[in-house]
Amino acid sequence: MTQPTPARRRLDAALARLATTFRGMAAHPDDDNCECHWGSAEELALLKTPDVELSPDLLRRAYWAGDWEFPAAMLRRILPPLASALVSGEVVRLGGMDEAGRAFARGRWQQWPTEQSTAVREFLDAWWVVTLTDEDAEVPAYEVLAVLVEASGALGRWLDAWATATGPVASRRLAEAFDEWQYDLLCDDPPWRTWELTDDEEEVLRVELTAWLLRHAPDRLRMIGADSTLVHRLGLLGVAVPDRWDDPLMPSLVL
């Protein structure tokens, strides 16, 4: 049996810490939602009852709903199962990675008591390290990064961790990410939507991501033998837009 890596052990410990820290938490007793569109009163009662196991569908509807009056209490209630579902890829299969990140943002977890906010931060950090270094990580790095940026409101700390993770797995994740992002970035568009940020703030993130890719990604992609066209298109991020269009290797979907 393969022994878990140090990164996996750290993530397992972070998940266990979330379970301990948020044991006994419940949704606010006065929170409510539409029975016609969200779910039944009985299901809402489950969210207001501590430590009752939630079905995957109820968990999904809890983090998808953006109209909770007490989003911090709701996030505390669902955090342990939501974190586990994120790590396992269940949230991807349910189609709600974007909404999961927004649930963190709406909950304003950075403002929580230190014990709670530290547990959340450690989970996010540990999940990112596994994503970048573990062959068996369930969720692509570009999906995880979008959640982390939404959840934290920042990009730099996650890129800094990627810069220091220089192994082949992290570099392959980088190639996969740029392959996913290339069409948006070559059109000077952000590669994901961050609903808690303004358009100007999103533009700052796009510029930061583009500059980071130009600095860190070309050599790493070449070292792992990434497709030469992909490497060339990465270099086009440093070319002014009018000249970029004339390059024969510009993706056809951009033109």
N, C-alpha and C positions, 0 to 999 in steps of 0.2 A: 504493500500500500504506500502510495506517494505521501511523503510528509508535507504538511502545509508550509509554505514559504513564510519568512518573517513578515512579509507584507500581508499575507492572508491571516496570520495569527493576530496581527495588529487590527485588521478589519473585524475579525471575529470578536476581539475584545471590545472594540468600539460598538458593535451591535449589542453585545451583552450589557455594556454600560448604558446604552440608550434604554434597554429594557428595564434596567434597575432604576435609572434616574426618573423615568416617566411612568413607572408603575403607580397605579392608583389614579392616574389622570383621567379626566372626563371632559366631554364637551360642556360648554356653559349651559346651565339649566334653562336659561331663557332663549337660547338659540333656536331658530326655527327655519323651515324651508317648505317649499310648495309640495304638497302631497301629489299633485297631478303631474309634476315634472321632475321632482327629485326622488321621492320615495315615501314610504309609509311612516306613520307616526311610530309604529313598532320599531322600525329600523332606526329612526332618529333616537328613540329611547335607548337602543343598544349603544349608540355613541355617547350617550349621557351616563352610561353605566361603566364604571372602571373595569378594565382587564377582561372584558368579555371578548372572545375571539370574533373577528370580523370576517365575513366572506370576502373573497376578492372583488366581487361586484360592489358591495357596500363600501369597501375601502376605496375603490376607484371613484365612486360618486362623491365620497367625502372629500377627496382631495381635488376632484374636478370642479366642484361647486365654488364659484368665486364670490358668492353673495352671503357667506356666513357673517353674522353680525359680530361674532367673537372668534375671529380666525386664529388667534394665538392659542386659545383653549382647544380649538378643534385640531390644530396641528400637534399640540402636546398629546392629545388623545390617540392620534393615529401614527405618531412618529415611529415607534418600534416596528409595526408591521409594514409601514411604508418604506422604511429604510431597507428592510429585508427584501421587499418586493423590487426595489430599485436594484439591489445587488444581484439578485437572481435573474434579472431580466423580465420578471413578470410584468412590470410596468410597461416595458416595451411592447410586450404581447397584448397588453390592454390598450395600447395606443395613446398613452398619456404622459410621456416624458416631459413635454412642455408644461403641462398642467401641474405635474409634481413639483417642478422648480418654482412655479408661481405660488404653490401652497406654502413653500418655505418662505418666499418673499412676503406674502401676505401676513404670515405669522410673526414677522419682525423678531426672529429668534435671537438676533444679536443683542436685543434689549432685555432679554430674560435674565434671571439671576445667574450668577457666574457658573454654578454647578451645571445648570441646564444648557447654557450657551456653549460652554466648553465641551460638553458631551456631543452636541450637534456639530461643532467645528471639528472635533476629532473624527467623527464619522465621515464627514465630507472629505477631510484630508486623507484618511485611510482608504476610502473608496477610490479616490483619485490615484493613489499610489498603486493599488492593485490593478486598476484599469491600465496604467502605463507599463506595468512590469510583469503581469501574470498572463501567460499564454491562454489560460482558461477563463479570463474575464468575460462575463456574459454580455456586456454592453459596449458598443464601439466608443472609442474615446471622444469622437465628435458629438455623440449624443450626451455623454456624461458631462462634457465641458459646458454644453448649453445649459444643463440643469445647474451646474455649479455656479455659473455666472449669474443666472437668474436668482439662485438661492442666496448668493453672497453680495450681489451688486458690484462685483469686481472681476477683473480678468487677470491682472498681473500675477497674483500669487499662484494661480494655476499654471500659467505659462512658465513662471520661474521653476516650479516643480518639474515641468516637462523638460526644461533646459538642463536640469541636473540629472534627469533619468536618461542616460545616454546609451543604454543597452539596445540590442537589436529589436526587442519587443516594442520599446517606446518609439523607436525610429519607424518601425512598420506601422504603428498606430498613427504616426505623423503623416506617413504617405497616404494611409487610408483617409485621414481627416482632410488633407488638401484635395484628394480626389473628390471627396464629397463637397468641399467648399468652393472649388475652382470657378464654377460658373458664376456664383454670386460675387466672389471677390474680384474677378476679372471685369465685372460690371460695376465695381466700386459699391456694391451692396453688402450689408452685413449678412453673414451666412445663417443667422437664426434671429428670431424675434425675441426681444427682451422686454416684456410688457411693463415692467416697473420702471423702465428708463425712458427718457424723452428721445426724440429722433436725434437731437444733437449729441446726447450722451451715447447713443448707439453708434453714431459716427465716430466718436472718440475711440470706442472699443474696436471698431473695424480698422481704423488707422493703426491702433496699437497691435492688433493681431497681424495685420499685413506687414508691419515693420518687423515684428518678431519672426514671422515666417521667413522673410528675406534674409534675416541675420542667421537663423539657426537651422533652417530646413534644408537648403540645397546640398550641403556636404553630407548630411545624414541620409538623405534620400539616395545620393550617389553611392554611399558606403553599403547600403543594403541592396543595391542593384535595382532601384526603382525604375519604372518605365521612363525612357529618355524624354518622351513627349511630355510626361507629367512634370519632370524636372524643368524642361524648357518653359512650360506654362507658368510654373512657379516663378521663374525669372522675369516673366512678363509683368508681374506685379510691380516691378521696379521701373517699368516703362510708362511714359506718359500716355494717357488714354488715346489721343489722336493717332499716335504711332502704333499703339498696341493693336488696333483694329486691323492693320495691314499685315500683321505677321501671319504667315501661312499656317502656323500651328495653333492659332486661336481656335477654341472650341466652336464648332458650327452652331451650337445652341445659343452662343453669345451674340453672334453676328446677326 
